[in-house]
Amino acid sequence: MSSGTGKPHTVMLALAREVADLIGWACERVAIAGSLRRMKPVVKDIELVVAPVYRPVWNGAFNELDAWCETLLKRGTVQKRLNSRGHAIAWGQAWKTAQMQGDDPPPPGNRYKAMLYKDVPVDLFIVLRDRQFAPTLLIRTGPNEANQALVTSSGVVNQNGVRGVLPSGMRFDEGAVWQDGRKLDTPTERSVFAACGLPYIPPHRRTAEIYQQWAARRWAREAMTALQWKPRAVTWGWTELPWVTNVPCQRPAEAPGEMVQARLFEGGGQFA
């Protein structure tokens, strides 16, 4: 979502905190995402992942954040971001007076608002009630190439030349992680990474290369399992020595690790 020349990290962090304070009362949770979270020295926009407060009303659930953004818009505190044709990039359905007063059902909530705050681009990525916070936070933290690797199936190279790391049958969709059509329970970023077969990786280290390196280790474990490698304790007389050697139980004429190496370095793409 970045555009323009950007400002120093410290300046943008202070502005992000101002926006968070401005909308915080209407949210259950607010988190900084994007390049600001990845600690880039120059940041072009502010990206926040937010979970709105829903107030029960007679005709459903009242989205406090959505209504409050309409109020900020009318006050001139924020402005809608416009594209080259002068249309709002993303805002959602406008609230009517009767909806603001609670006489009519509120419009359906949207997942994204693009605004300007003190002439700085701000993106609100909204986690709705039927979704968990962590998948959206992980994806909106980025960077883009790392996300491409994360959402592309393992062994597939996408149109941008990025090799995917996502396990078979898994997908990211609509702010959730799915496995074979079943929505997974992923309340934290750590649990999202675990579902993808990866360790937790801090925001400033997230790259496609890092994801691919850890996925290569996962592939190696899978290959060993497929070859039925089993540990064999090495003994000397009555004393069992403290080390273990891995011995392939199949293909005895094959050099240990040959199949694993062929999989990791397939096509000449070496992973560290």
C-alpha positions in Angstrom: 0.0 0.0 0.0 3.1 2.3 0.2 3.4 5.3 -2.0 5.2 8.7 -2.0 8.6 9.5 -0.6 8.1 8.5 3.0 9.1 9.9 6.4 11.5 8.8 9.1 10.4 5.8 11.3 10.1 7.9 14.4 7.9 10.4 12.8 5.5 7.8 11.4 5.5 5.9 14.6 4.3 9.0 16.5 1.6 9.5 13.9 0.5 5.9 14.1 0.1 6.2 17.8 -2.0 9.3 17.3 -4.3 7.4 15.0 -4.4 4.4 17.4 -5.4 6.8 20.3 -8.0 8.4 18.0 -9.8 5.2 17.2 -8.8 3.1 20.2 -11.9 3.5 22.2 -14.0 2.0 19.3 -11.7 -1.0 19.0 -11.0 -4.1 21.0 -7.5 -4.3 19.7 -5.2 -2.2 17.5 -1.8 -3.3 16.2 0.7 -1.6 14.0 1.6 -3.5 10.8 3.4 -3.0 7.6 6.9 -1.5 7.1 6.5 0.4 10.4 6.3 -2.9 12.3 9.2 -4.3 10.3 11.3 -1.4 11.6 12.1 0.1 8.2 14.1 3.4 8.6 11.8 5.2 6.1 8.1 4.6 6.1 5.6 5.7 3.4 2.3 4.9 5.0 0.7 3.7 8.3 -1.0 0.3 8.4 -3.1 -0.7 11.4 -4.9 -4.0 12.0 -8.0 -3.3 14.1 -10.8 -5.4 15.7 -13.9 -3.2 16.2 -16.1 -3.0 19.3 -19.6 -4.3 18.6 -22.4 -2.9 20.7 -25.6 -5.0 20.9 -28.6 -3.1 19.5 -32.2 -4.0 18.9 -31.5 -4.8 15.2 -28.1 -6.5 15.4 -24.6 -5.5 16.4 -23.5 -1.9 16.1 -19.9 -1.5 14.7 -18.5 1.3 16.8 -15.4 1.8 14.7 -17.4 2.1 11.4 -19.7 4.7 12.9 -16.8 6.6 14.5 -14.9 6.7 11.2 -17.9 8.4 9.7 -17.9 10.9 12.5 -14.2 11.6 12.0 -14.8 12.0 8.3 -17.5 14.6 8.9 -15.3 16.5 11.3 -12.5 16.7 8.8 -10.1 14.8 11.1 -9.5 12.2 8.4 -10.2 12.3 4.7 -11.0 9.5 2.2 -8.0 8.5 0.0 -8.9 8.9 -3.7 -7.6 7.1 -6.8 -6.6 8.9 -10.0 -10.3 9.1 -11.0 -11.3 10.8 -7.8 -13.1 7.8 -6.3 -12.6 6.5 -2.8 -10.0 3.7 -2.7 -11.8 1.8 0.1 -14.3 3.0 2.7 -17.4 0.9 2.7 -21.1 1.8 2.5 -21.9 5.3 3.7 -24.0 5.6 6.9 -27.4 7.2 6.6 -28.7 9.5 9.4 -31.2 6.9 10.6 -28.4 4.3 10.8 -26.2 6.7 12.8 -29.1 7.3 15.2 -29.8 3.6 15.6 -33.2 3.7 13.9 -32.2 1.5 10.9 -29.9 -1.5 10.8 -26.2 -0.4 10.3 -24.6 -1.2 7.0 -22.5 -4.4 6.8 -19.0 -3.9 8.0 -16.1 -3.8 5.6 -12.6 -5.1 6.0 -10.6 -2.1 4.7 -10.6 1.7 5.0 -8.1 3.9 3.2 -7.8 7.4 4.6 -5.5 10.4 5.1 -4.5 11.7 8.5 -2.5 14.9 8.5 -1.8 14.2 4.8 -0.3 10.8 5.6 -1.8 7.6 4.0 -3.4 5.4 6.6 -4.8 1.9 6.0 -7.2 0.3 8.5 -7.4 -3.5 8.0 -10.5 -4.5 9.9 -10.9 -8.0 11.5 -14.6 -8.8 11.6 -16.3 -10.8 14.3 -16.2 -14.1 12.5 -12.4 -14.0 12.1 -9.3 -14.1 14.3 -6.8 -11.3 14.6 -3.5 -13.1 13.9 -3.8 -14.1 10.2 -4.7 -10.6 9.1 -1.8 -9.2 11.3 0.7 -11.6 9.8 -0.3 -10.9 6.2 -0.6 -7.1 6.6 2.9 -7.0 8.3 4.4 -8.2 5.0 6.5 -7.7 3.1 4.8 -8.5 -0.2 7.3 -11.0 -1.6 7.3 -12.9 1.7 3.5 -13.0 1.7 3.5 -14.4 -1.9 5.7 -17.3 -0.7 3.5 -17.8 2.3 0.2 -18.0 0.4 1.5 -20.1 -2.5 1.5 -23.8 -2.3 4.7 -25.7 -1.6 6.6 -26.5 -4.8 4.7 -24.0 -6.9 6.4 -21.0 -8.4 4.0 -18.1 -8.9 3.8 -15.7 -11.8 6.3 -13.4 -10.1 8.9 -16.2 -9.8 8.4 -16.7 -6.0 8.5 -20.3 -4.8 5.7 -21.1 -2.4 6.0 -22.7 1.1 2.4 -23.4 2.1 1.6 -27.1 3.0 -0.6 -29.1 0.7 -4.4 -28.5 1.2 -3.8 -25.2 3.1 -4.9 -21.7 2.1 -5.3 -18.1 3.4 -8.7 -16.7 2.6 -10.9 -13.9 4.0 -8.7 -13.3 7.1 -8.4 -17.0 8.1 -6.3 -20.0 7.5 -8.0 -23.1 6.1 -6.9 -26.7 5.9 -8.8 -29.0 3.5 -11.9 -26.7 3.8 -11.7 -26.5 7.6 -11.0 -23.1 9.3 -8.1 -23.5 11.7 -7.9 -22.1 15.2 -5.0 -19.6 14.9 -5.4 -16.9 17.6 -1.7 -15.8 17.6 0.9 -15.3 14.9 2.9 -18.1 16.4 0.0 -20.5 15.8 -0.3 -19.3 12.2 3.4 -20.0 11.6 3.0 -23.4 13.3 0.0 -24.3 11.1 2.2 -23.5 8.0 5.0 -25.7 9.4 7.3 -22.8 10.2 8.8 -21.4 13.4 7.9 -18.0 14.6 9.9 -15.4 12.6 10.1 -11.8 14.0 8.6 -9.1 11.7 12.0 -7.5 10.8 13.3 -10.8 9.5 10.4 -11.9 7.4 11.5 -12.5 3.8 10.6 -15.0 1.1 14.1 -16.4 1.4 13.8 -17.0 5.2 10.4 -18.7 4.7 11.9 -20.9 2.0 14.9 -21.9 4.1 12.7 -23.0 6.9 10.3 -24.8 4.5 13.3 -26.6 3.1 14.0 -28.0 6.6 10.3 -29.1 6.8 10.7 -30.8 3.4 13.8 -32.6 4.7 11.9 -34.0 7.7 9.1 -35.1 5.4 11.5 -36.8 3.1 13.2 -38.6 6.0 9.8 -39.8 7.2 8.9 -41.0 3.7 12.1 -43.0 3.6 11.4 -44.4 7.1 14.6 -43.3 8.7 14.8 -44.6 12.2 17.2 -43.8 15.0 19.6 -46.7 16.1 21.4 -46.4 19.4 25.1 -47.3 19.1 26.2 -49.5 22.0 29.5 -50.8 23.3 29.3 -53.8 25.6 26.9 -53.0 28.4 27.3 -49.2 28.0 24.9 -47.3 25.7 26.8 -44.4 24.2 25.1 -41.0 24.3 24.9 -40.4 20.5 22.4 -41.7 17.9 23.1 -42.4 14.2 20.4 -42.1 11.6 20.4 -45.2 9.3 18.1 -45.4 6.2 15.8 -48.5 6.5 15.1 -48.5 2.7 17.3 -48.4 -0.4 20.5 -49.6 1.3 22.5 -49.0 -1.9 21.5 -45.3 -1.9 23.8 -42.8 -0.2 22.2 -41.3 3.0 20.5 -38.1 2.3 20.6 -38.5 -1.5 16.8 -38.3 -1.9 16.7 -35.3 0.5 19.4 -33.5 -1.3 17.6 -34.0 -4.7 14.4 -32.5 -3.3 16.1 -29.5 -1.6 18.2 -28.5 -4.6 15.7 -29.4 -7.3 16.2 -27.1 -10.3 19.4 -25.7 -8.9 17.7 -23.5 -6.4 19.8 -24.0 -3.3 18.5 -23.2 0.2 21.0 -22.3 2.9 
